[in-house]
Amino acid sequence: MPDRAWQELVAEGRRLDKREGNLRWEWGDWALKVAPLGLTTANTGRYDRLQKAMDEAGIQSVAFHTVRDYAAVAAAWPPAERSAASWMTHQILTSHPERFALIRDGMTIREAQKVAGRKVTVSGGGPEASPDERVAKVREYLKDPDVVQAIAADNEAAGVLWKAGGEVRREWERETKKDDRRKAPQASREAEYFQVAGMLDDARYRLGKALAAMRDADLSDTQRTDLRERVREVENTLGWIVSFLESGSRNFDEGLRELLAQGGGQ
């Protein structure tokens, strides 16, 4: 490739690096221009060209293995064949021989999963990837509303994520406590914040599970009345929390004692 054409591609990559938003197709198309399919193979330097271009462009916003994955999806879906569906939907159908006929505008991840006969797989995050690369991949996917929607629809995945979040919070708390001796005031505030945030996340998760359980429950009138009373107690607790967050006032000692007496502090 002539030097001028190469420099133009490097400059294009540099411009992409400065942009924000969902740029998966843009990165994939750029990678294919840098290292076209069929020009070389992975064993003879195709990925080396991509790495070289990213290094020269000083790209910081996305990792090499991520751009490589975007290129694989872009190669499977030429621009003329792409639909008004999410990138994740396209990725799920990437290896399907009839993908161009199956894709349609608005197709959801769940529908693509059903057509493909599999669950979503996160490419580039296997055991061959380094821990940092896997963390980057998780961070990238959790920023995607489509992925969050898919996780919310999958009880097993949601449970795994919830447990992982708990472990992260506990690790943060442990590390914060270690730092207390050096920077006690700030560390203490951080620990308190993560403790409260973890409790609220736990409450939200459990309320979601309760709602899901109620869909299939055959409740008597007495049971419904009892549950309504329990919901009112939850609303009362949330009211105190919202009041504190909005006003910063701590004048709720009496209300807190009542809540604890009713079991709200368990």
Phi, psi and omega in degrees: 000130179303151182303320182296315179298319179297314181296326177294321177293320177298317179296322178296318177298322179295321178293319177300321182298334181271349181276159177243165178105188181277105185242028185299314179296318181299316179294319180297316179294321178297317180298324179290330176288324179291316184225079183299147174297138178091340178291312176215178176244172179300327183281343183246014169117004181301312180290333175297321178297318180296315179298319180298315180296319179293321178295315182292328179280347181067038184289128183240338189280346183213145183275158181302312184296332178289315177298322178300319178292320177299321180296321180297320179289318179298323179293325180284340183234086175304150184311322182292340183261356182282145184248171176277058174234168184292158177300321180298321178299316177297318182298319181298325183267005187308317185267002182285128184296338181249028187300324183293329179278333185275326184293145176210159179301133177081002179300132182271168177299316180300317179295321178294321177301316181297316179296318182282343180071032180206169173272166178297134174245142181262101182288154177081002183242021182285183183297341180283343179279150179287161177305319180296321179293321179292322176297317179299320180294317178298315180301317181297315183290325181287346174278349184271117180303327179296320180292317179301319178297318180294321178295317181299330180275353182245104185301322181294314180295320180297320179295319178298316181295320179298315179295319179298319178299322177296319179296319179298315180298318180295322178294319176301316181296319180296315180294323179296319180296324178296325182277352184304325184294329183268321182222065189304309185300307182294318181297321180297318179296319179298316181298317180296319179300310183294328177295313180293316180300320179296320178296318180293320177298319179296317180296317180297317180298314182292324176295322176298319178295322179297318179298317179297321180293326182291336180300324185259000184277138176258094190261142174280169179299321180296318179294321178296320178297318180296317180293324177299321178296320178295322178295321177299323177294321177296316179300321179298315178298316179297326178298319177295320180296313180297318180300317179294316182294327181281323186255335185077001181286137179255018183275060179225027182301317181295317178296323179295319179298322178296317180297317179296322180294330179275357181099006181290344181263004180283000000 
